[in-house]
């Protein structure tokens, strides 16, 4: 299946008159499946997913975190995006991770202490010059 690029536009709606951008990532839709991880997401988030032509294909408004932790999940069901609190597990290896600012990679490993006071993770980044 050829690359199907999507833009994930994550917005922090709280500060200032209109909010602040948090991350804007262009990712291969084939890698996303039905969920992505977001590192260090703000307390509130607004999400738009655009296809290669710029059409909005999914969105999530008024999303809120309810638990502390280094990761959040954005879950896509059709045209709707929801946010789930949680910590990655072995099942999440291979998911796309969006970092603040917009860099995106693939989660390659994750470990956290039982008390969740420390964690270790690896992310792989890949780029292709399409110019």
CNS distance restraints for C-alpha pairs under 8 A (distance, minus, plus):
assign (resid   3 and name CA) (resid  28 and name CA) 5.83 0.50 0.50
assign (resid   3 and name CA) (resid  29 and name CA) 7.34 0.50 0.50
assign (resid   3 and name CA) (resid  30 and name CA) 7.01 0.50 0.50
assign (resid   4 and name CA) (resid  28 and name CA) 5.43 0.50 0.50
assign (resid   4 and name CA) (resid  29 and name CA) 5.35 0.50 0.50
assign (resid   4 and name CA) (resid  30 and name CA) 6.65 0.50 0.50
assign (resid   4 and name CA) (resid  51 and name CA) 7.97 0.50 0.50
assign (resid   4 and name CA) (resid  52 and name CA) 7.37 0.50 0.50
assign (resid   5 and name CA) (resid  26 and name CA) 6.36 0.50 0.50
assign (resid   5 and name CA) (resid  27 and name CA) 5.52 0.50 0.50
assign (resid   5 and name CA) (resid  28 and name CA) 4.58 0.50 0.50
assign (resid   5 and name CA) (resid  29 and name CA) 5.70 0.50 0.50
assign (resid   5 and name CA) (resid  51 and name CA) 6.62 0.50 0.50
assign (resid   5 and name CA) (resid  52 and name CA) 5.71 0.50 0.50
assign (resid   6 and name CA) (resid  26 and name CA) 5.53 0.50 0.50
assign (resid   6 and name CA) (resid  27 and name CA) 5.49 0.50 0.50
assign (resid   6 and name CA) (resid  28 and name CA) 6.23 0.50 0.50
assign (resid   6 and name CA) (resid  29 and name CA) 5.85 0.50 0.50
assign (resid   6 and name CA) (resid  49 and name CA) 6.59 0.50 0.50
assign (resid   6 and name CA) (resid  50 and name CA) 5.54 0.50 0.50
assign (resid   6 and name CA) (resid  51 and name CA) 4.69 0.50 0.50
assign (resid   6 and name CA) (resid  52 and name CA) 5.76 0.50 0.50
assign (resid   7 and name CA) (resid  24 and name CA) 6.74 0.50 0.50
assign (resid   7 and name CA) (resid  25 and name CA) 5.45 0.50 0.50
assign (resid   7 and name CA) (resid  26 and name CA) 4.34 0.50 0.50
assign (resid   7 and name CA) (resid  27 and name CA) 6.36 0.50 0.50
assign (resid   7 and name CA) (resid  49 and name CA) 5.59 0.50 0.50
assign (resid   7 and name CA) (resid  50 and name CA) 5.09 0.50 0.50
assign (resid   7 and name CA) (resid  51 and name CA) 6.51 0.50 0.50
assign (resid   7 and name CA) (resid  52 and name CA) 7.49 0.50 0.50
assign (resid   8 and name CA) (resid  23 and name CA) 7.78 0.50 0.50
assign (resid   8 and name CA) (resid  24 and name CA) 5.62 0.50 0.50
assign (resid   8 and name CA) (resid  25 and name CA) 5.15 0.50 0.50
assign (resid   8 and name CA) (resid  26 and name CA) 6.34 0.50 0.50
assign (resid   8 and name CA) (resid  27 and name CA) 7.52 0.50 0.50
assign (resid   8 and name CA) (resid  47 and name CA) 7.04 0.50 0.50
assign (resid   8 and name CA) (resid  48 and name CA) 6.01 0.50 0.50
assign (resid   8 and name CA) (resid  49 and name CA) 4.64 0.50 0.50
assign (resid   8 and name CA) (resid  50 and name CA) 6.63 0.50 0.50
assign (resid   9 and name CA) (resid  23 and name CA) 6.10 0.50 0.50
assign (resid   9 and name CA) (resid  24 and name CA) 4.46 0.50 0.50
assign (resid   9 and name CA) (resid  25 and name CA) 6.58 0.50 0.50
assign (resid   9 and name CA) (resid  47 and name CA) 5.69 0.50 0.50
assign (resid   9 and name CA) (resid  48 and name CA) 5.19 0.50 0.50
assign (resid   9 and name CA) (resid  49 and name CA) 6.22 0.50 0.50
assign (resid   9 and name CA) (resid  50 and name CA) 7.92 0.50 0.50
assign (resid  10 and name CA) (resid  21 and name CA) 6.50 0.50 0.50
assign (resid  10 and name CA) (resid  22 and name CA) 5.45 0.50 0.50
assign (resid  10 and name CA) (resid  23 and name CA) 5.06 0.50 0.50
assign (resid  10 and name CA) (resid  24 and name CA) 6.08 0.50 0.50
assign (resid  10 and name CA) (resid  45 and name CA) 6.64 0.50 0.50
assign (resid  10 and name CA) (resid  46 and name CA) 5.80 0.50 0.50
assign (resid  10 and name CA) (resid  47 and name CA) 4.67 0.50 0.50
assign (resid  10 and name CA) (resid  48 and name CA) 6.70 0.50 0.50
assign (resid  11 and name CA) (resid  19 and name CA) 7.10 0.50 0.50
assign (resid  11 and name CA) (resid  20 and name CA) 6.00 0.50 0.50
assign (resid  11 and name CA) (resid  21 and name CA) 4.57 0.50 0.50
assign (resid  11 and name CA) (resid  22 and name CA) 5.09 0.50 0.50
assign (resid  11 and name CA) (resid  23 and name CA) 6.93 0.50 0.50
assign (resid  11 and name CA) (resid  45 and name CA) 5.70 0.50 0.50
assign (resid  11 and name CA) (resid  46 and name CA) 5.02 0.50 0.50
assign (resid  11 and name CA) (resid  47 and name CA) 6.29 0.50 0.50
assign (resid  12 and name CA) (resid  19 and name CA) 5.54 0.50 0.50
assign (resid  12 and name CA) (resid  20 and name CA) 5.13 0.50 0.50
assign (resid  12 and name CA) (resid  21 and name CA) 5.89 0.50 0.50
assign (resid  12 and name CA) (resid  22 and name CA) 5.81 0.50 0.50
assign (resid  12 and name CA) (resid  42 and name CA) 6.69 0.50 0.50
assign (resid  12 and name CA) (resid  44 and name CA) 6.10 0.50 0.50
assign (resid  12 and name CA) (resid  45 and name CA) 5.00 0.50 0.50
assign (resid  12 and name CA) (resid  46 and name CA) 6.38 0.50 0.50
assign (resid  13 and name CA) (resid  18 and name CA) 6.52 0.50 0.50
assign (resid  13 and name CA) (resid  19 and name CA) 4.12 0.50 0.50
assign (resid  13 and name CA) (resid  20 and name CA) 6.36 0.50 0.50
assign (resid  13 and name CA) (resid  44 and name CA) 6.73 0.50 0.50
assign (resid  13 and name CA) (resid  45 and name CA) 6.37 0.50 0.50
assign (resid  13 and name CA) (resid  46 and name CA) 6.66 0.50 0.50
assign (resid  14 and name CA) (resid  18 and name CA) 7.63 0.50 0.50
assign (resid  14 and name CA) (resid  19 and name CA) 5.23 0.50 0.50
assign (resid  14 and name CA) (resid  20 and name CA) 7.63 0.50 0.50
assign (resid  14 and name CA) (resid  44 and name CA) 7.05 0.50 0.50
assign (resid  15 and name CA) (resid  19 and name CA) 4.81 0.50 0.50
assign (resid  15 and name CA) (resid  20 and name CA) 6.59 0.50 0.50
assign (resid  16 and name CA) (resid  20 and name CA) 7.39 0.50 0.50
assign (resid  22 and name CA) (resid 100 and name CA) 5.82 0.50 0.50
assign (resid  22 and name CA) (resid 101 and name CA) 5.89 0.50 0.50
assign (resid  22 and name CA) (resid 102 and name CA) 7.53 0.50 0.50
assign (resid  23 and name CA) (resid  98 and name CA) 7.46 0.50 0.50
assign (resid  23 and name CA) (resid  99 and name CA) 6.98 0.50 0.50
assign (resid  23 and name CA) (resid 100 and name CA) 5.26 0.50 0.50
assign (resid  23 and name CA) (resid 101 and name CA) 4.34 0.50 0.50
assign (resid  23 and name CA) (resid 102 and name CA) 4.10 0.50 0.50
assign (resid  23 and name CA) (resid 103 and name CA) 7.77 0.50 0.50
assign (resid  24 and name CA) (resid 101 and name CA) 6.61 0.50 0.50
assign (resid  24 and name CA) (resid 102 and name CA) 4.52 0.50 0.50
assign (resid  24 and name CA) (resid 103 and name CA) 7.87 0.50 0.50
assign (resid  25 and name CA) (resid  98 and name CA) 7.04 0.50 0.50
assign (resid  25 and name CA) (resid 102 and name CA) 4.61 0.50 0.50
assign (resid  25 and name CA) (resid 103 and name CA) 6.18 0.50 0.50
assign (resid  25 and name CA) (resid 104 and name CA) 6.34 0.50 0.50
assign (resid  26 and name CA) (resid 104 and name CA) 7.80 0.50 0.50
assign (resid  27 and name CA) (resid  31 and name CA) 7.52 0.50 0.50
assign (resid  27 and name CA) (resid  32 and name CA) 7.66 0.50 0.50
assign (resid  27 and name CA) (resid 104 and name CA) 7.18 0.50 0.50
assign (resid  28 and name CA) (resid  32 and name CA) 6.84 0.50 0.50
assign (resid  29 and name CA) (resid  33 and name CA) 7.02 0.50 0.50
assign (resid  31 and name CA) (resid  95 and name CA) 7.26 0.50 0.50
assign (resid  31 and name CA) (resid  96 and name CA) 6.72 0.50 0.50
assign (resid  32 and name CA) (resid  36 and name CA) 6.15 0.50 0.50
assign (resid  32 and name CA) (resid  95 and name CA) 6.78 0.50 0.50
assign (resid  32 and name CA) (resid  96 and name CA) 6.05 0.50 0.50
assign (resid  34 and name CA) (resid  75 and name CA) 5.90 0.50 0.50
assign (resid  34 and name CA) (resid  76 and name CA) 5.02 0.50 0.50
assign (resid  34 and name CA) (resid  77 and name CA) 6.84 0.50 0.50
assign (resid  35 and name CA) (resid  73 and name CA) 6.54 0.50 0.50
assign (resid  35 and name CA) (resid  74 and name CA) 5.49 0.50 0.50
assign (resid  35 and name CA) (resid  75 and name CA) 4.39 0.50 0.50
assign (resid  35 and name CA) (resid  76 and name CA) 5.77 0.50 0.50
assign (resid  35 and name CA) (resid  95 and name CA) 7.37 0.50 0.50
assign (resid  35 and name CA) (resid  96 and name CA) 7.94 0.50 0.50
assign (resid  36 and name CA) (resid  73 and name CA) 5.72 0.50 0.50
assign (resid  36 and name CA) (resid  74 and name CA) 5.31 0.50 0.50
assign (resid  36 and name CA) (resid  75 and name CA) 6.72 0.50 0.50
assign (resid  36 and name CA) (resid  95 and name CA) 5.96 0.50 0.50
assign (resid  36 and name CA) (resid  96 and name CA) 5.16 0.50 0.50
assign (resid  36 and name CA) (resid  97 and name CA) 5.96 0.50 0.50
assign (resid  36 and name CA) (resid  98 and name CA) 7.38 0.50 0.50
assign (resid  37 and name CA) (resid  71 and name CA) 6.35 0.50 0.50
assign (resid  37 and name CA) (resid  72 and name CA) 5.66 0.50 0.50
assign (resid  37 and name CA) (resid  73 and name CA) 4.63 0.50 0.50
assign (resid  37 and name CA) (resid  74 and name CA) 6.26 0.50 0.50
assign (resid  37 and name CA) (resid  95 and name CA) 6.87 0.50 0.50
assign (resid  37 and name CA) (resid  96 and name CA) 6.14 0.50 0.50
assign (resid  37 and name CA) (resid  97 and name CA) 4.56 0.50 0.50
assign (resid  37 and name CA) (resid  98 and name CA) 6.20 0.50 0.50
assign (resid  38 and name CA) (resid  71 and name CA) 5.56 0.50 0.50
assign (resid  38 and name CA) (resid  72 and name CA) 5.21 0.50 0.50
assign (resid  38 and name CA) (resid  73 and name CA) 6.17 0.50 0.50
assign (resid  38 and name CA) (resid  74 and name CA) 7.22 0.50 0.50
assign (resid  38 and name CA) (resid  97 and name CA) 5.58 0.50 0.50
assign (resid  38 and name CA) (resid  98 and name CA) 4.85 0.50 0.50
assign (resid  38 and name CA) (resid  99 and name CA) 6.13 0.50 0.50
assign (resid  38 and name CA) (resid 100 and name CA) 8.00 0.50 0.50
assign (resid  39 and name CA) (resid  70 and name CA) 5.77 0.50 0.50
assign (resid  39 and name CA) (resid  71 and name CA) 4.72 0.50 0.50
assign (resid  39 and name CA) (resid  72 and name CA) 6.65 0.50 0.50
assign (resid  39 and name CA) (resid  97 and name CA) 6.90 0.50 0.50
assign (resid  39 and name CA) (resid  98 and name CA) 6.28 0.50 0.50
assign (resid  39 and name CA) (resid  99 and name CA) 5.21 0.50 0.50
assign (resid  39 and name CA) (resid 100 and name CA) 6.82 0.50 0.50
assign (resid  40 and name CA) (resid  69 and name CA) 7.77 0.50 0.50
assign (resid  40 and name CA) (resid  70 and name CA) 5.26 0.50 0.50
assign (resid  40 and name CA) (resid  71 and name CA) 6.02 0.50 0.50
assign (resid  40 and name CA) (resid  72 and name CA) 7.70 0.50 0.50
assign (resid  40 and name CA) (resid  99 and name CA) 7.40 0.50 0.50
assign (resid  40 and name CA) (resid 100 and name CA) 6.98 0.50 0.50
assign (resid  41 and name CA) (resid  45 and name CA) 7.60 0.50 0.50
assign (resid  41 and name CA) (resid  70 and name CA) 7.86 0.50 0.50
assign (resid  41 and name CA) (resid  71 and name CA) 7.11 0.50 0.50
assign (resid  41 and name CA) (resid  72 and name CA) 6.74 0.50 0.50
assign (resid  41 and name CA) (resid 100 and name CA) 7.45 0.50 0.50
assign (resid  42 and name CA) (resid  65 and name CA) 7.67 0.50 0.50
assign (resid  43 and name CA) (resid  64 and name CA) 5.69 0.50 0.50
assign (resid  43 and name CA) (resid  65 and name CA) 5.18 0.50 0.50
assign (resid  43 and name CA) (resid  66 and name CA) 7.82 0.50 0.50
assign (resid  44 and name CA) (resid  62 and name CA) 6.80 0.50 0.50
assign (resid  44 and name CA) (resid  63 and name CA) 5.63 0.50 0.50
assign (resid  44 and name CA) (resid  64 and name CA) 4.52 0.50 0.50
assign (resid  44 and name CA) (resid  65 and name CA) 6.47 0.50 0.50
assign (resid  45 and name CA) (resid  61 and name CA) 7.17 0.50 0.50
assign (resid  45 and name CA) (resid  62 and name CA) 6.41 0.50 0.50
assign (resid  45 and name CA) (resid  63 and name CA) 5.08 0.50 0.50
assign (resid  45 and name CA) (resid  64 and name CA) 6.31 0.50 0.50
assign (resid  46 and name CA) (resid  59 and name CA) 7.74 0.50 0.50
assign (resid  46 and name CA) (resid  60 and name CA) 5.73 0.50 0.50
assign (resid  46 and name CA) (resid  61 and name CA) 4.79 0.50 0.50
assign (resid  46 and name CA) (resid  62 and name CA) 6.05 0.50 0.50
assign (resid  46 and name CA) (resid  63 and name CA) 6.14 0.50 0.50
assign (resid  47 and name CA) (resid  59 and name CA) 5.34 0.50 0.50
assign (resid  47 and name CA) (resid  60 and name CA) 4.95 0.50 0.50
assign (resid  47 and name CA) (resid  61 and name CA) 6.48 0.50 0.50
assign (resid  47 and name CA) (resid  81 and name CA) 7.26 0.50 0.50
assign (resid  48 and name CA) (resid  56 and name CA) 6.58 0.50 0.50
assign (resid  48 and name CA) (resid  57 and name CA) 7.76 0.50 0.50
assign (resid  48 and name CA) (resid  58 and name CA) 5.98 0.50 0.50
assign (resid  48 and name CA) (resid  59 and name CA) 4.40 0.50 0.50
assign (resid  48 and name CA) (resid  60 and name CA) 6.59 0.50 0.50
assign (resid  49 and name CA) (resid  56 and name CA) 5.70 0.50 0.50
assign (resid  49 and name CA) (resid  57 and name CA) 5.70 0.50 0.50
assign (resid  49 and name CA) (resid  58 and name CA) 5.08 0.50 0.50
assign (resid  49 and name CA) (resid  59 and name CA) 6.06 0.50 0.50
assign (resid  50 and name CA) (resid  54 and name CA) 5.19 0.50 0.50
assign (resid  50 and name CA) (resid  55 and name CA) 5.14 0.50 0.50
assign (resid  50 and name CA) (resid  56 and name CA) 4.40 0.50 0.50
assign (resid  50 and name CA) (resid  57 and name CA) 5.54 0.50 0.50
assign (resid  50 and name CA) (resid  58 and name CA) 7.22 0.50 0.50
assign (resid  51 and name CA) (resid  55 and name CA) 5.45 0.50 0.50
assign (resid  51 and name CA) (resid  56 and name CA) 6.60 0.50 0.50
assign (resid  51 and name CA) (resid  57 and name CA) 6.44 0.50 0.50
assign (resid  57 and name CA) (resid  79 and name CA) 5.86 0.50 0.50
assign (resid  58 and name CA) (resid  76 and name CA) 7.60 0.50 0.50
assign (resid  58 and name CA) (resid  78 and name CA) 7.04 0.50 0.50
assign (resid  58 and name CA) (resid  79 and name CA) 3.93 0.50 0.50
assign (resid  58 and name CA) (resid  80 and name CA) 5.35 0.50 0.50
assign (resid  58 and name CA) (resid  81 and name CA) 6.48 0.50 0.50
assign (resid  59 and name CA) (resid  79 and name CA) 6.30 0.50 0.50
assign (resid  59 and name CA) (resid  80 and name CA) 5.34 0.50 0.50
assign (resid  59 and name CA) (resid  81 and name CA) 5.30 0.50 0.50
assign (resid  60 and name CA) (resid  80 and name CA) 5.94 0.50 0.50
assign (resid  60 and name CA) (resid  81 and name CA) 4.44 0.50 0.50
assign (resid  60 and name CA) (resid  82 and name CA) 5.93 0.50 0.50
assign (resid  63 and name CA) (resid  82 and name CA) 6.68 0.50 0.50
assign (resid  63 and name CA) (resid  83 and name CA) 5.98 0.50 0.50
assign (resid  64 and name CA) (resid  83 and name CA) 6.93 0.50 0.50
assign (resid  65 and name CA) (resid  72 and name CA) 7.77 0.50 0.50
assign (resid  65 and name CA) (resid  83 and name CA) 7.27 0.50 0.50
assign (resid  65 and name CA) (resid  84 and name CA) 7.42 0.50 0.50
assign (resid  65 and name CA) (resid  85 and name CA) 6.30 0.50 0.50
assign (resid  66 and name CA) (resid  85 and name CA) 6.76 0.50 0.50
assign (resid  67 and name CA) (resid  85 and name CA) 6.13 0.50 0.50
assign (resid  67 and name CA) (resid  86 and name CA) 7.82 0.50 0.50
assign (resid  69 and name CA) (resid  85 and name CA) 7.94 0.50 0.50
assign (resid  69 and name CA) (resid  86 and name CA) 7.31 0.50 0.50
assign (resid  69 and name CA) (resid  87 and name CA) 7.12 0.50 0.50
assign (resid  70 and name CA) (resid  87 and name CA) 7.67 0.50 0.50
assign (resid  71 and name CA) (resid  85 and name CA) 7.41 0.50 0.50
assign (resid  71 and name CA) (resid  86 and name CA) 6.69 0.50 0.50
assign (resid  71 and name CA) (resid  87 and name CA) 6.20 0.50 0.50
assign (resid  71 and name CA) (resid  88 and name CA) 7.43 0.50 0.50
assign (resid  72 and name CA) (resid  83 and name CA) 6.90 0.50 0.50
assign (resid  72 and name CA) (resid  84 and name CA) 6.01 0.50 0.50
assign (resid  72 and name CA) (resid  85 and name CA) 5.05 0.50 0.50
assign (resid  72 and name CA) (resid  86 and name CA) 5.94 0.50 0.50
assign (resid  72 and name CA) (resid  87 and name CA) 7.40 0.50 0.50
assign (resid  73 and name CA) (resid  83 and name CA) 5.65 0.50 0.50
assign (resid  73 and name CA) (resid  84 and name CA) 5.04 0.50 0.50
assign (resid  73 and name CA) (resid  85 and name CA) 6.35 0.50 0.50
assign (resid  73 and name CA) (resid  86 and name CA) 7.07 0.50 0.50
assign (resid  74 and name CA) (resid  81 and name CA) 6.34 0.50 0.50
assign (resid  74 and name CA) (resid  82 and name CA) 5.69 0.50 0.50
assign (resid  74 and name CA) (resid  83 and name CA) 4.71 0.50 0.50
assign (resid  74 and name CA) (resid  84 and name CA) 6.45 0.50 0.50
assign (resid  75 and name CA) (resid  81 and name CA) 5.48 0.50 0.50
assign (resid  75 and name CA) (resid  82 and name CA) 5.21 0.50 0.50
assign (resid  75 and name CA) (resid  83 and name CA) 6.18 0.50 0.50
assign (resid  75 and name CA) (resid  84 and name CA) 7.26 0.50 0.50
assign (resid  76 and name CA) (resid  80 and name CA) 5.79 0.50 0.50
assign (resid  76 and name CA) (resid  81 and name CA) 4.63 0.50 0.50
assign (resid  76 and name CA) (resid  82 and name CA) 6.66 0.50 0.50
assign (resid  77 and name CA) (resid  81 and name CA) 6.42 0.50 0.50
assign (resid  88 and name CA) (resid  92 and name CA) 5.71 0.50 0.50
assign (resid  88 and name CA) (resid  93 and name CA) 7.88 0.50 0.50
assign (resid  88 and name CA) (resid 110 and name CA) 6.79 0.50 0.50
assign (resid  89 and name CA) (resid  93 and name CA) 7.25 0.50 0.50
assign (resid  89 and name CA) (resid 110 and name CA) 6.95 0.50 0.50
assign (resid  89 and name CA) (resid 111 and name CA) 7.95 0.50 0.50
assign (resid  90 and name CA) (resid 109 and name CA) 7.86 0.50 0.50
assign (resid  90 and name CA) (resid 110 and name CA) 7.31 0.50 0.50
assign (resid  92 and name CA) (resid 107 and name CA) 7.54 0.50 0.50
assign (resid  93 and name CA) (resid 106 and name CA) 7.86 0.50 0.50
assign (resid  93 and name CA) (resid 107 and name CA) 5.33 0.50 0.50
assign (resid  93 and name CA) (resid 108 and name CA) 5.54 0.50 0.50
assign (resid  93 and name CA) (resid 109 and name CA) 6.11 0.50 0.50
assign (resid  93 and name CA) (resid 110 and name CA) 7.44 0.50 0.50
assign (resid  94 and name CA) (resid 106 and name CA) 5.57 0.50 0.50
assign (resid  94 and name CA) (resid 107 and name CA) 5.14 0.50 0.50
assign (resid  94 and name CA) (resid 108 and name CA) 6.01 0.50 0.50
assign (resid  95 and name CA) (resid 106 and name CA) 5.58 0.50 0.50
assign (resid  95 and name CA) (resid 107 and name CA) 5.55 0.50 0.50
assign (resid  96 and name CA) (resid 104 and name CA) 6.62 0.50 0.50
assign (resid  96 and name CA) (resid 105 and name CA) 5.60 0.50 0.50
assign (resid  96 and name CA) (resid 106 and name CA) 4.60 0.50 0.50
assign (resid  96 and name CA) (resid 107 and name CA) 6.29 0.50 0.50
assign (resid  97 and name CA) (resid 104 and name CA) 5.47 0.50 0.50
assign (resid  97 and name CA) (resid 105 and name CA) 5.34 0.50 0.50
assign (resid  97 and name CA) (resid 106 and name CA) 5.84 0.50 0.50
assign (resid  97 and name CA) (resid 107 and name CA) 6.28 0.50 0.50
assign (resid  97 and name CA) (resid 123 and name CA) 7.75 0.50 0.50
assign (resid  98 and name CA) (resid 102 and name CA) 6.09 0.50 0.50
assign (resid  98 and name CA) (resid 103 and name CA) 6.02 0.50 0.50
assign (resid  98 and name CA) (resid 104 and name CA) 4.47 0.50 0.50
assign (resid  98 and name CA) (resid 105 and name CA) 6.78 0.50 0.50
assign (resid  99 and name CA) (resid 103 and name CA) 5.40 0.50 0.50
assign (resid  99 and name CA) (resid 104 and name CA) 6.07 0.50 0.50
assign (resid 104 and name CA) (resid 125 and name CA) 6.97 0.50 0.50
assign (resid 105 and name CA) (resid 123 and name CA) 5.78 0.50 0.50
assign (resid 105 and name CA) (resid 124 and name CA) 5.30 0.50 0.50
assign (resid 105 and name CA) (resid 125 and name CA) 4.62 0.50 0.50
assign (resid 105 and name CA) (resid 126 and name CA) 7.07 0.50 0.50
assign (resid 106 and name CA) (resid 123 and name CA) 5.35 0.50 0.50
assign (resid 106 and name CA) (resid 124 and name CA) 5.16 0.50 0.50
assign (resid 106 and name CA) (resid 125 and name CA) 6.65 0.50 0.50
assign (resid 107 and name CA) (resid 121 and name CA) 7.63 0.50 0.50
assign (resid 107 and name CA) (resid 122 and name CA) 6.17 0.50 0.50
assign (resid 107 and name CA) (resid 123 and name CA) 4.59 0.50 0.50
assign (resid 107 and name CA) (resid 124 and name CA) 6.58 0.50 0.50
assign (resid 108 and name CA) (resid 121 and name CA) 7.48 0.50 0.50
assign (resid 108 and name CA) (resid 122 and name CA) 5.36 0.50 0.50
assign (resid 108 and name CA) (resid 123 and name CA) 5.35 0.50 0.50
assign (resid 108 and name CA) (resid 124 and name CA) 6.53 0.50 0.50
assign (resid 109 and name CA) (resid 121 and name CA) 5.29 0.50 0.50
assign (resid 109 and name CA) (resid 122 and name CA) 5.14 0.50 0.50
assign (resid 109 and name CA) (resid 123 and name CA) 7.23 0.50 0.50
assign (resid 110 and name CA) (resid 119 and name CA) 7.45 0.50 0.50
assign (resid 110 and name CA) (resid 120 and name CA) 5.92 0.50 0.50
assign (resid 110 and name CA) (resid 121 and name CA) 4.41 0.50 0.50
assign (resid 110 and name CA) (resid 122 and name CA) 6.74 0.50 0.50
assign (resid 111 and name CA) (resid 119 and name CA) 5.49 0.50 0.50
assign (resid 111 and name CA) (resid 120 and name CA) 5.22 0.50 0.50
assign (resid 111 and name CA) (resid 121 and name CA) 6.30 0.50 0.50
assign (resid 112 and name CA) (resid 116 and name CA) 5.87 0.50 0.50
assign (resid 112 and name CA) (resid 117 and name CA) 7.71 0.50 0.50
assign (resid 112 and name CA) (resid 118 and name CA) 5.78 0.50 0.50
assign (resid 112 and name CA) (resid 119 and name CA) 4.02 0.50 0.50
assign (resid 112 and name CA) (resid 120 and name CA) 6.34 0.50 0.50
assign (resid 113 and name CA) (resid 117 and name CA) 6.38 0.50 0.50
assign (resid 113 and name CA) (resid 118 and name CA) 5.62 0.50 0.50
assign (resid 113 and name CA) (resid 119 and name CA) 6.26 0.50 0.50
